[in-house]
Amino acid sequence: MYPWLIPVWQQWLESVNHNRLSASTLFVSEKGLGIEQLLKSVVKGILCQNSSEGCGFCHSCQLLESESHPDFHSIRPEKEGKSITVEQIRHANRLAIESSQLGGYRVILIEPAEAMNESAANALLKTLEEPAEKCCFLLVTNQMSRILPTVLSRCRKVALSTPDVRETMSWLEQQGCEQVFPYVVKINHYAPLETYKFLQQNLASEFSETEAQFLSFLDKPVIQLTYLVQLLKSNPIRNLTWFWYSLTDALKIHQGIHMPDFIPESQEIARKVSYALLHRQLKALTVVIHQLSSQTGLNDELLITNWLLNFIEDSCL
């Protein structure tokens, strides 16, 4: 198990061994922390016929390993980006009250929980208010604010903490990654698995190219605008998030703050862009990223262009 998951796993085992297994648990985790590994152990431990840690040898563990356990059910959107429907939750509610086929617990995993539409969440609430005997609902989310408050109130919360940079860098070195800089961990939201993927896919060169083109844009905005827009729209949320970190570091430099995980190009950005403009553009960028992340059908090229144009217009004042 990943080292940063071990404390949560041990706390879970302690509660289970003291007969404090909740009928409904909400796991909260940012992307890239490997919650899938934790959930696999949790489910195996609940269903195992011999041990709360999962023995790996009993009939239940073998069925789970072969993905054919009759008492484990996974509820997910039928298509990526779609909602979990009320029909899916009603089906889960029926499963909750059925008898266990192996005589033990039944486990129903709902992921991502925020994908439930309002009707689905309300349908689930009725079952959570009157839980079935020996049935555990496991909900998973990285956006707890989107979960219906009444559903939240019925769930035990288990939150995964992001490991500190030193722990992440140590783990990355154990995986064979060399010369990992702290800022690389930061631009991947301090998530070890996201950072590892970033390094494995050699995205450092793309990041450096994006930063270099932004600096060129600041020098020659009219000439470089079109090229930079096309570069950013190739992966808008990721690339704009990289900018968000760079501008944040540059803003801190203006304030006299210096940290070891600052992005190298942020010093040059701070030299080229005033504090006032950085502050305004950082707030505007936060809005753009949120729009692109939460709404579909938006014109990402137009949003990016309008945001970049504010750098040009300010320099002309």
C-alpha positions as CSV (number, residue, x, y, z in Angstrom):
1,M,0.0,0.0,0.0
2,Y,1.2,3.5,-0.7
3,P,2.9,4.9,2.4
4,W,0.6,8.0,2.7
5,L,-2.4,5.7,2.8
6,I,-1.2,3.5,5.7
7,P,-2.4,5.9,8.5
8,V,-5.9,6.0,7.1
9,W,-5.9,2.2,6.6
10,Q,-4.8,1.6,10.1
11,Q,-7.5,3.9,11.5
12,W,-10.0,2.1,9.4
13,L,-8.9,-1.3,10.7
14,E,-9.1,0.0,14.3
15,S,-12.7,1.1,13.9
16,V,-13.7,-2.2,12.2
17,N,-12.0,-4.3,14.8
18,H,-13.9,-2.3,17.5
19,N,-17.2,-3.0,15.7
20,R,-17.6,0.5,14.5
21,L,-18.3,-0.3,10.8
22,S,-20.6,2.3,9.5
23,A,-23.5,1.6,7.2
24,S,-22.4,4.5,5.0
25,T,-18.9,6.0,4.6
26,L,-17.8,8.9,2.4
27,F,-14.2,8.7,1.3
28,V,-12.8,12.2,0.3
29,S,-9.7,12.2,-1.8
30,E,-8.0,14.5,-4.3
31,K,-7.0,12.9,-7.6
32,G,-3.7,11.2,-7.7
33,L,-3.5,9.8,-4.1
34,G,-4.3,6.2,-5.1
35,I,-7.6,5.9,-3.2
36,E,-8.4,2.9,-5.5
37,Q,-5.8,0.9,-3.6
38,L,-7.3,1.8,-0.3
39,L,-10.8,1.0,-1.4
40,K,-9.8,-2.4,-2.7
41,S,-8.4,-3.2,0.7
42,V,-11.5,-1.8,2.5
43,V,-13.9,-3.9,0.4
44,K,-11.8,-7.0,0.7
45,G,-11.7,-6.6,4.5
46,I,-15.5,-6.1,4.8
47,L,-16.3,-9.1,2.6
48,C,-13.5,-11.5,3.8
49,Q,-14.7,-14.5,5.7
50,N,-11.5,-14.7,7.9
51,S,-10.0,-11.3,8.5
52,S,-10.8,-7.5,8.5
53,E,-7.6,-7.1,6.5
54,G,-8.6,-9.6,3.8
55,C,-6.9,-13.0,3.9
56,G,-6.7,-13.3,0.1
57,F,-7.4,-17.0,0.3
58,C,-11.0,-17.5,1.2
59,H,-13.8,-18.0,-1.3
60,S,-14.9,-14.4,-0.9
61,C,-11.5,-13.0,-1.5
62,Q,-11.0,-15.2,-4.5
63,L,-14.4,-14.0,-6.0
64,L,-13.5,-10.4,-5.4
65,E,-10.1,-10.8,-7.0
66,S,-11.8,-12.3,-10.1
67,E,-14.3,-9.4,-10.1
68,S,-17.2,-11.8,-9.7
69,H,-18.3,-11.4,-6.1
70,P,-22.1,-11.5,-5.9
71,D,-22.2,-9.2,-2.8
72,F,-20.1,-6.4,-4.2
73,H,-21.8,-3.8,-6.5
74,S,-20.2,-0.8,-8.1
75,I,-22.4,2.1,-9.2
76,R,-20.8,4.5,-11.7
77,P,-22.0,6.8,-14.5
78,E,-23.0,4.8,-17.5
79,K,-20.8,7.1,-19.6
80,E,-17.9,9.3,-18.6
81,G,-19.1,12.8,-17.7
82,K,-22.7,11.7,-17.3
83,S,-24.8,11.6,-14.1
84,I,-25.5,8.6,-11.8
85,T,-29.3,8.3,-12.4
86,V,-32.1,7.8,-10.0
87,E,-32.8,4.4,-11.7
88,Q,-29.2,3.3,-10.8
89,I,-29.7,4.3,-7.2
90,R,-33.1,2.6,-6.9
91,H,-31.4,-0.6,-8.2
92,A,-28.7,-0.1,-5.5
93,N,-31.4,0.3,-2.9
94,R,-33.0,-3.0,-3.9
95,L,-29.6,-4.7,-3.7
96,A,-29.2,-3.3,-0.2
97,I,-32.2,-5.1,1.2
98,E,-31.6,-8.4,-0.5
99,S,-30.0,-11.3,1.4
100,S,-26.2,-11.8,1.1
101,Q,-25.5,-14.7,-1.3
102,L,-22.4,-15.7,0.8
103,G,-24.0,-15.0,4.2
104,G,-21.8,-12.0,5.0
105,Y,-21.9,-8.3,4.2
106,R,-23.0,-6.6,1.0
107,V,-21.0,-3.7,-0.2
108,I,-22.2,-1.0,-2.6
109,L,-19.6,1.4,-4.0
110,I,-20.8,4.7,-5.5
111,E,-18.1,6.6,-7.4
112,P,-17.9,9.5,-8.0
113,A,-20.6,10.4,-5.5
114,E,-20.9,14.0,-6.8
115,A,-22.1,12.5,-10.1
116,M,-25.5,11.6,-8.5
117,N,-28.2,14.0,-9.7
118,E,-30.6,15.5,-7.2
119,S,-33.2,12.8,-7.7
120,A,-30.6,10.0,-7.3
121,A,-29.2,11.6,-4.1
122,N,-32.6,11.9,-2.6
123,A,-33.4,8.3,-3.4
124,L,-30.2,7.2,-1.7
125,L,-31.0,9.3,1.3
126,K,-34.0,7.3,2.1
127,T,-31.9,4.1,2.3
128,L,-29.2,5.8,4.3
129,E,-31.8,7.0,6.9
130,E,-33.0,3.4,7.4
131,P,-29.9,1.3,6.6
132,A,-30.3,-2.3,5.8
133,E,-28.7,-4.9,8.0
134,K,-25.1,-6.0,7.1
135,C,-24.9,-3.6,4.1
136,C,-22.3,-1.0,3.6
137,F,-22.5,1.9,1.2
138,L,-19.1,3.4,0.3
139,L,-19.2,6.8,-1.4
140,V,-16.2,8.3,-3.0
141,T,-15.7,12.0,-4.0
142,N,-13.1,14.7,-4.6
143,Q,-15.7,17.4,-4.6
144,M,-17.5,17.1,-1.2
145,S,-19.1,20.5,-1.7
146,R,-21.3,19.0,-4.5
147,I,-22.7,16.3,-2.2
148,L,-26.2,16.9,-0.9
149,P,-25.9,18.1,2.7
150,T,-28.5,15.6,4.0
151,V,-26.5,12.8,2.4
152,L,-23.3,14.1,4.0
153,S,-24.9,14.1,7.4
154,R,-25.7,10.4,7.1
155,C,-22.1,9.3,6.2
156,R,-19.0,8.8,8.3
157,K,-16.2,10.9,6.7
158,V,-12.8,9.5,5.8
159,A,-10.5,12.1,4.3
160,L,-7.2,11.3,2.6
161,S,-4.5,13.8,3.3
162,T,-2.0,14.9,0.7
163,P,1.5,13.8,1.8
164,D,4.1,16.6,2.3
165,V,6.6,17.3,-0.5
166,R,9.5,15.5,1.2
167,E,7.5,12.2,1.5
168,T,6.4,12.5,-2.1
169,M,9.9,13.1,-3.4
170,S,11.2,10.3,-1.3
171,W,8.6,7.9,-2.8
172,L,9.4,9.1,-6.3
173,E,13.1,8.5,-5.8
174,Q,12.2,4.9,-4.7
175,Q,10.3,4.5,-8.0
176,G,13.5,5.4,-9.9
177,C,12.7,9.1,-10.7
178,E,15.8,11.2,-10.6
179,Q,16.2,15.0,-10.1
180,V,12.7,15.6,-8.9
181,F,12.3,19.3,-8.1
182,P,9.8,20.5,-5.5
183,Y,8.0,22.7,-8.0
184,V,7.2,19.7,-10.1
185,V,5.3,18.2,-7.2
186,K,3.5,21.5,-6.6
187,I,2.2,21.9,-10.2
188,N,0.8,18.4,-9.9
189,H,-1.3,19.5,-6.9
190,Y,1.2,17.7,-4.5
191,A,-0.4,14.4,-5.6
192,P,2.3,11.6,-5.8
193,L,0.7,9.5,-8.6
194,E,0.0,12.6,-10.7
195,T,3.6,13.7,-10.3
196,Y,4.8,10.2,-11.2
197,K,2.7,10.2,-14.3
198,F,4.0,13.7,-15.2
199,L,7.6,12.5,-15.0
200,Q,6.9,9.2,-16.8
201,Q,5.2,11.0,-19.7
202,N,8.1,13.5,-19.9
203,L,5.6,16.4,-19.5
204,A,8.4,18.5,-18.0
205,S,9.4,19.5,-21.5
206,E,5.9,20.6,-22.3
207,F,5.7,22.6,-19.1
208,S,9.0,24.3,-19.9
209,E,7.8,25.1,-23.4
210,T,4.6,26.6,-22.1
211,E,6.4,28.8,-19.6
212,A,8.9,29.9,-22.3
213,Q,6.1,30.8,-24.7
214,F,4.3,32.8,-22.0
215,L,7.5,34.8,-21.3
216,S,7.9,35.4,-25.1
217,F,4.2,36.6,-25.2
218,L,4.9,39.1,-22.4
219,D,7.8,40.5,-24.5
220,K,5.9,40.5,-27.8
221,P,2.2,40.1,-27.0
222,V,0.7,41.0,-30.3
223,I,3.0,38.7,-32.3
224,Q,2.9,35.8,-29.9
225,L,-0.8,35.9,-29.0
226,T,-2.2,33.5,-31.6
227,Y,0.5,30.9,-31.1
228,L,0.2,30.9,-27.3
229,V,-3.6,30.5,-27.5
230,Q,-3.2,27.5,-29.8
231,L,-0.6,26.0,-27.4
232,L,-2.8,26.5,-24.4
233,K,-6.0,25.1,-25.9
234,S,-4.4,21.8,-26.6
235,N,-5.0,21.0,-23.0
236,P,-6.6,24.1,-21.5
237,I,-7.3,23.2,-17.9
238,R,-3.9,21.6,-17.4
239,N,-2.0,24.4,-19.1
240,L,-3.9,27.2,-17.4
241,T,-3.4,25.5,-14.1
242,W,0.3,25.6,-14.7
243,F,0.0,29.3,-15.3
244,W,-2.0,29.7,-12.1
245,Y,0.9,28.3,-10.1
246,S,3.4,30.5,-12.0
247,L,1.4,33.7,-11.4
248,T,0.9,32.8,-7.8
249,D,4.6,32.4,-7.3
250,A,5.3,35.7,-9.1
251,L,2.8,37.4,-6.9
252,K,4.6,36.1,-3.8
253,I,7.9,37.4,-5.2
254,H,6.4,40.8,-5.4
255,Q,5.5,40.5,-1.8
256,G,9.0,39.6,-0.8
257,I,8.3,35.9,-0.2
258,H,10.7,33.3,-1.5
259,M,10.0,29.5,-1.3
260,P,12.1,26.5,-2.4
261,D,9.2,25.2,-4.5
262,F,8.9,28.3,-6.7
263,I,8.7,27.7,-10.4
264,P,11.9,29.0,-12.0
265,E,10.2,31.2,-14.5
266,S,8.1,33.0,-11.9
267,Q,11.0,35.3,-11.1
268,E,11.1,36.6,-14.7
269,I,7.3,36.9,-14.7
270,A,7.4,39.1,-11.6
271,R,10.0,41.3,-13.3
272,K,7.8,41.7,-16.4
273,V,4.3,42.1,-14.9
274,S,3.3,44.5,-12.1
275,Y,1.8,43.3,-8.9
276,A,-1.6,44.9,-9.6
277,L,-1.9,43.2,-13.0
278,L,-0.8,39.9,-11.6
279,H,-3.4,40.1,-8.9
280,R,-6.2,40.9,-11.4
281,Q,-5.1,38.3,-13.9
282,L,-4.8,35.6,-11.2
283,K,-8.3,36.2,-10.0
284,A,-9.6,36.2,-13.6
285,L,-7.6,33.0,-14.4
286,T,-9.2,31.2,-11.4
287,V,-12.7,32.1,-12.9
288,V,-11.7,30.8,-16.3
289,I,-10.3,27.5,-14.9
290,H,-13.5,27.0,-12.9
291,Q,-15.7,27.7,-16.0
292,L,-13.8,25.2,-18.1
293,S,-13.8,22.6,-15.3
294,S,-17.5,22.8,-14.4
295,Q,-19.3,23.7,-17.7
296,T,-19.4,21.9,-21.0
297,G,-19.7,23.5,-24.5
298,L,-17.7,26.6,-23.7
299,N,-15.5,28.2,-26.3
300,D,-12.1,27.6,-24.6
301,E,-10.2,29.5,-27.3
302,L,-12.3,32.6,-26.7
303,L,-11.9,32.4,-23.0
304,I,-8.2,32.0,-23.2
305,T,-7.8,34.8,-25.7
306,N,-9.8,37.3,-23.7
307,W,-7.8,36.5,-20.6
308,L,-4.5,37.0,-22.4
309,L,-5.7,40.2,-24.0
310,N,-5.8,41.8,-20.6
311,F,-2.0,41.6,-20.5
312,I,-1.8,43.6,-23.8
313,E,-4.5,46.1,-22.9
314,D,-2.8,46.9,-19.5
315,S,0.6,47.4,-21.1
316,C,-1.0,49.9,-23.5
317,L,-2.4,52.1,-20.8
